[in-house]
Amino acid sequence: MLTTIAALLLVLVLFYLMSSIKIVRQGYQYTIEHFGRYTTTASPGFNFYPAFFYRVGRKVNMMEQVIDIPGQEIITKDNAMISTDGVVFFQVLDSAKAAYEVSDLYTALLQLTTTNLRTVMGSMDLDETLSKRDEINARLLSVVDHATTPWGVKITRVEIKDIRPPADIVNAMGRQMKAEREKRANILDAEGSRQSEILRAEGQKQARILEAEGRKESAFRDAEARERAAQAEASATRAVSEAIETGGTQAINYFIAQKYVEAVGKFATSPNAKTILFPVEATQLIGTLGGIGELAKEALADRPSAPAAAPAPAKRGPFELPKA
């Protein structure tokens, strides 16, 4: 009998000791209550709290967790209906507050995020909700994190997964994008045409400037050539005047005969001239040639005389005039 009672007491003691040992897993914390009142927090590892006097209140997950925000129908500032969903990442920093400051932490976080999502996106236009997703995430993170601070929770990230406008708005946005692209293309074409016209006008302007400079240089060269020709003509005239002054009428006859012979030579070499008509009297030509002969004799008078050669028989050319 005594052995049975001792064995029973031993079993009860072992059961009591086993009930008093609390093994907390890594990543969790247990709240310990003393007759229903929070006393302390059990850290991961071995913990001993006498049974019946102490018990585990809440098992709090201290790892970073994620809550999926279901799809929401939201009306934007410009009265467009859009569907959106997202995710919230959070981590419990104070297990006692997370256990006793809020009744259901996960439901509270979900409702709080959904409400603020409607508030933030409802205050923006449709174009802003589609283009400013980072701004929406930042505003949601700030609001939700501030609201969950008394719960001992840190909101690490809020992300909008998808924003779905209605089909008619999507079609309208597609047409708007196409029109905008066509507008930019037309603007680029106009800019290209404008630049082309400017470059063409600049080229024509430069060409006219160069042409004017060429005409200016050509006129300068022509004037310089005429000036030099005039100087040469003046020098020739002065030389002729001096020759006439010193040589008398014989020099005049020489120059006239020279010009006459040159003119006759041009008539003779012309490919269209078959017949030459002399517009002067034969006696005038003979007088002119006689003057030339006298000049030649005077020029050769000072030279030593050479033995005379036998005179050759005179031949009359096709244009030779008869002697008087």
Phi and psi in degrees as a GROMACS rama.xvg file:
@    title "Ramachandran Plot"
@    xaxis  label "Phi"
@    yaxis  label "Psi"
@TYPE xy
-64.7079  -34.4858  LEU-2
-66.2407  -38.7114  THR-3
-66.147  -43.1836  THR-4
-65.0181  -39.6812  ILE-5
-64.7213  -40.33  ALA-6
-65.3141  -39.9599  ALA-7
-64.4909  -42.3183  LEU-8
-63.4196  -38.4583  LEU-9
-64.3353  -39.4997  LEU-10
-65.8684  -41.9947  VAL-11
-64.1892  -39.8689  LEU-12
-63.7916  -44.2712  VAL-13
-62.9753  -40.0588  LEU-14
-64.8001  -39.3595  PHE-15
-65.6864  -42.8149  TYR-16
-65.2253  -41.6164  LEU-17
-64.5584  -37.2708  MET-18
-70.3903  -24.6575  SER-19
-82.599  -19.1137  SER-20
-82.4721  128.637  ILE-21
-119.569  115.144  LYS-22
-100.061  114.2  ILE-23
-101.197  127.937  VAL-24
-75.1064  157.546  ARG-25
-65.6407  136.722  GLN-26
92.5001  -0.423804  GLY-27
-127.288  160.497  TYR-28
-138.465  141.468  GLN-29
-109.95  137.372  TYR-30
-88.8265  134.061  THR-31
-106.402  126.898  ILE-32
-111.868  138.316  GLU-33
-110.634  103.823  HIS-34
54.8896  44.2419  PHE-35
88.0782  -5.99477  GLY-36
-107.013  137.097  ARG-37
-64.1938  131.886  TYR-38
-116.443  -52.8539  THR-39
-154.313  -179.017  THR-40
-123.066  129.552  THR-41
-86.7666  124.359  ALA-42
-84.3241  166.773  SER-43
-59.2633  137.831  PRO-44
121.4  -154.009  GLY-45
-88.2403  130.267  PHE-46
-137.79  142.665  ASN-47
-125.452  118.012  PHE-48
-133.056  125.127  TYR-49
-57.0046  129.792  PRO-50
-65.6092  159.751  ALA-51
73.7612  -37.9839  PHE-52
-86.9171  -33.4307  PHE-53
-127.643  147.594  TYR-54
-146.94  161.283  ARG-55
-80.0633  123.139  VAL-56
-83.9586  -62.687  GLY-57
-133.005  144.998  ARG-58
-103.851  107.792  LYS-59
-103.051  128.642  VAL-60
-80.5765  119.299  ASN-61
-95.8678  -0.59017  MET-62
-80.653  161.706  MET-63
-69.773  133.566  GLU-64
-126.101  167.132  GLN-65
-132.405  139.665  VAL-66
-118.998  129.985  ILE-67
-87.6881  123.608  ASP-68
-88.2111  118.821  ILE-69
-67.8785  166.84  PRO-70
-59.2565  138.032  GLY-71
-126.71  141.13  GLN-72
-93.6719  117.632  GLU-73
-125.35  137.736  ILE-74
-99.3289  123.209  ILE-75
-80.225  179.806  THR-76
-64.4507  -33.0641  LYS-77
-95.6655  26.1163  ASP-78
63.7431  37.0597  ASN-79
-104.326  133.841  ALA-80
-90.3597  123.923  MET-81
-129.965  155.243  ILE-82
-111.8  137.192  SER-83
-147.838  156.178  THR-84
-148.214  169.864  ASP-85
-167.566  -171.861  GLY-86
-137.557  152.354  VAL-87
-126.078  127.163  VAL-88
-104.75  130.995  PHE-89
-145.272  164.334  PHE-90
-144.552  135.636  GLN-91
-81.1191  124.447  VAL-92
-101.003  -29.8756  LEU-93
-126.752  106.542  ASP-94
-66.8624  -35.3377  SER-95
-64.1102  -44.8021  ALA-96
-66.0273  -41.4788  LYS-97
-64.228  -27.0883  ALA-98
-86.8935  -32.3448  ALA-99
-119.133  -10.9411  TYR-100
-89.9522  -18.4641  GLU-101
-139.037  142.78  VAL-102
-70.675  -52.3424  SER-103
-130.482  101.645  ASP-104
-60.9019  -45.2602  LEU-105
-67.5262  -43.325  TYR-106
-65.375  -39.0705  THR-107
-64.78  -42.8965  ALA-108
-63.9756  -40.7397  LEU-109
-64.4608  -47.3182  LEU-110
-66.4589  -40.163  GLN-111
-63.7585  -43.2745  LEU-112
-67.1662  -42.4897  THR-113
-62.5391  -43.503  THR-114
-63.573  -45.5943  THR-115
-70.4253  -28.3976  ASN-116
-64.0537  -43.0749  LEU-117
-64.027  -39.6515  ARG-118
-66.1046  -46.0294  THR-119
-67.996  -49.5554  VAL-120
-74.4462  -25.6779  MET-121
-72.2079  -17.5391  GLY-122
-91.8071  7.37758  SER-123
-121.922  154.973  MET-124
-74.5716  167.678  ASP-125
-60.8887  -44.4291  LEU-126
-63.0647  -36.191  ASP-127
-68.9455  -39.5332  GLU-128
-64.6754  -30.8369  THR-129
-82.2877  -29.7127  LEU-130
-103.68  -15.7249  SER-131
-117.755  52.2804  LYS-132
-67.372  -36.8807  ARG-133
-64.035  -38.0579  ASP-134
-65.6375  -39.3448  GLU-135
-62.2421  -44.0012  ILE-136
-61.7277  -42.5229  ASN-137
-66.2225  -42.5762  ALA-138
-66.2058  -41.0069  ARG-139
-63.3711  -42.8415  LEU-140
-60.5346  -43.7782  LEU-141
-64.8463  -44.921  SER-142
-68.3115  -48.5251  VAL-143
-68.552  -39.0296  VAL-144
-64.8727  -39.7133  ASP-145
-65.3552  -37.504  HIS-146
-73.2688  -28.363  ALA-147
-94.8915  2.20283  THR-148
-60.1448  -42.1241  THR-149
-64.276  -15.5172  PRO-150
-90.0624  -0.265199  TRP-151
73.3499  28.4483  GLY-152
-118.86  139.803  VAL-153
-112.639  118.331  LYS-154
-82.8074  113.756  ILE-155
-88.0389  -30.7296  THR-156
-162.797  143.277  ARG-157
-128.482  125.355  VAL-158
-128.352  132.282  GLU-159
-86.2458  119.987  ILE-160
-80.373  -43.5039  LYS-161
-153.833  144.683  ASP-162
-127.989  120.881  ILE-163
-120.666  103.25  ARG-164
-73.7809  166.138  PRO-165
-64.8258  161.681  PRO-166
-63.7604  -40.8488  ALA-167
-65.3976  -36.1458  ASP-168
-69.1581  -37.1244  ILE-169
-62.026  -42.4246  VAL-170
-63.7158  -42.1301  ASN-171
-64.091  -39.1744  ALA-172
-66.0044  -36.0862  MET-173
-63.8121  -43.4331  GLY-174
-65.1647  -38.8704  ARG-175
-63.5728  -42.5684  GLN-176
-64.0477  -40.9136  MET-177
-63.3513  -44.007  LYS-178
-63.412  -39.1625  ALA-179
-65.04  -41.2528  GLU-180
-65.6993  -40.5453  ARG-181
-64.2379  -37.6979  GLU-182
-61.681  -46.7663  LYS-183
-63.2044  -37.4875  ARG-184
-64.5043  -42.3286  ALA-185
-64.537  -38.9953  ASN-186
-64.0117  -42.4342  ILE-187
-64.7324  -39.966  LEU-188
-62.3751  -43.5987  ASP-189
-63.6712  -41.7773  ALA-190
-62.1037  -41.0087  GLU-191
-64.0588  -43.0452  GLY-192
-63.7774  -41.8135  SER-193
-61.606  -45.4319  ARG-194
-64.5654  -38.4519  GLN-195
-63.0048  -44.2263  SER-196
-63.8445  -39.2449  GLU-197
-63.0046  -45.3645  ILE-198
-64.8439  -39.3699  LEU-199
-64.7661  -42.9775  ARG-200
-63.8894  -39.8585  ALA-201
-62.4421  -40.4351  GLU-202
-64.5038  -42.7453  GLY-203
-64.5491  -40.249  GLN-204
-61.3005  -45.5037  LYS-205
-64.69  -38.544  GLN-206
-63.7049  -42.4402  ALA-207
-65.6582  -37.0088  ARG-208
-64.1311  -45.3399  ILE-209
-65.1104  -37.9296  LEU-210
-64.7523  -41.7713  GLU-211
-64.2109  -40.2318  ALA-212
-64.6439  -36.4981  GLU-213
-64.9623  -43.0682  GLY-214
-63.5668  -38.8865  ARG-215
-62.0288  -46.0236  LYS-216
-65.1026  -40.4583  GLU-217
-63.9045  -42.7847  SER-218
-62.8018  -39.1406  ALA-219
-63.51  -42.5633  PHE-220
-65.4998  -41.3842  ARG-221
-63.0708  -42.8711  ASP-222
-63.6063  -40.8178  ALA-223
-63.8523  -40.6973  GLU-224
-65.0047  -42.7017  ALA-225
-64.5814  -37.1209  ARG-226
-63.411  -44.4184  GLU-227
-66.0676  -38.5257  ARG-228
-63.0398  -40.0373  ALA-229
-64.6894  -39.3911  ALA-230
-63.6517  -42.054  GLN-231
-64.0849  -41.6307  ALA-232
-63.3249  -40.5245  GLU-233
-64.7717  -40.4462  ALA-234
-63.6333  -41.694  SER-235
-64.536  -41.8109  ALA-236
-63.5082  -41.898  THR-237
-63.0023  -40.9614  ARG-238
-64.0421  -41.6912  ALA-239
-64.2223  -41.2273  VAL-240
-61.472  -42.7412  SER-241
-65.182  -39.6326  GLU-242
-64.7234  -39.7232  ALA-243
-67.0687  -38.662  ILE-244
-64.4384  -36.3698  GLU-245
-91.1145  -29.9669  THR-246
-98.3504  -13.6022  GLY-247
76.3985  -151.461  GLY-248
-69.8739  -23.7942  THR-249
-64.9047  -39.5642  GLN-250
-64.6551  -39.6837  ALA-251
-61.9245  -44.1843  ILE-252
-62.6629  -34.9443  ASN-253
-65.0024  -47.29  TYR-254
-65.9455  -39.6952  PHE-255
-65.4367  -42.1293  ILE-256
-64.6596  -38.7449  ALA-257
-61.5121  -46.843  GLN-258
-65.0678  -36.7211  LYS-259
-65.5459  -45.2081  TYR-260
-63.3393  -39.8548  VAL-261
-61.8346  -41.9131  GLU-262
-64.3485  -41.8674  ALA-263
-64.7343  -38.4938  VAL-264
-62.9399  -37.628  GLY-265
-64.8328  -39.1171  LYS-266
-62.3019  -40.4193  PHE-267
-69.2992  -34.297  ALA-268
-87.1662  -2.51965  THR-269
-68.6122  131.752  SER-270
-70.408  -19.0834  PRO-271
-95.1832  -7.71508  ASN-272
-86.4818  114.14  ALA-273
-100.965  -28.7015  LYS-274
-135.326  136.783  THR-275
-110.608  125.137  ILE-276
-107.896  122.008  LEU-277
-85.9305  122.952  PHE-278
-88.062  17.0639  PRO-279
-127.585  161.737  VAL-280
-75.945  151.04  GLU-281
-65.6989  -31.6159  ALA-282
-69.4995  -32.4687  THR-283
-66.8803  -40.5001  GLN-284
-63.9917  -41.8113  LEU-285
-63.838  -39.7481  ILE-286
-63.8835  -40.0156  GLY-287
-64.5274  -45.9308  THR-288
-65.4548  -31.3594  LEU-289
-66.1838  -41.5945  GLY-290
-62.2242  -37.7061  GLY-291
-64.5903  -40.8329  ILE-292
-62.8628  -40.8897  GLY-293
-62.3384  -40.8011  GLU-294
-63.1583  -40.0054  LEU-295
-66.0739  -39.4778  ALA-296
-64.2811  -43.4937  LYS-297
-62.6557  -36.4314  GLU-298
-69.8312  -30.0661  ALA-299
-97.0967  2.72607  LEU-300
-69.1831  -33.9021  ALA-301
-79.5878  -13.4192  ASP-302
-81.9297  149.947  ARG-303
-66.2354  147.141  PRO-304
-76.5966  144.704  SER-305
-110.747  154.293  ALA-306
-57.6779  135.449  PRO-307
-74.1311  137.379  ALA-308
-92.6032  157.603  ALA-309
-65.4284  131.171  ALA-310
-64.6783  135.347  PRO-311
-84.0395  148.237  ALA-312
-61.9991  132.193  PRO-313
-73.8898  135.657  ALA-314
-117.163  136.911  LYS-315
-90.8037  123.904  ARG-316
-73.8212  172.756  GLY-317
-66.0844  -22.409  PRO-318
-116.474  15.9587  PHE-319
-78.6483  138.962  GLU-320
-88.177  147.977  LEU-321
-69.2289  147.903  PRO-322
-70.0994  149.999  LYS-323
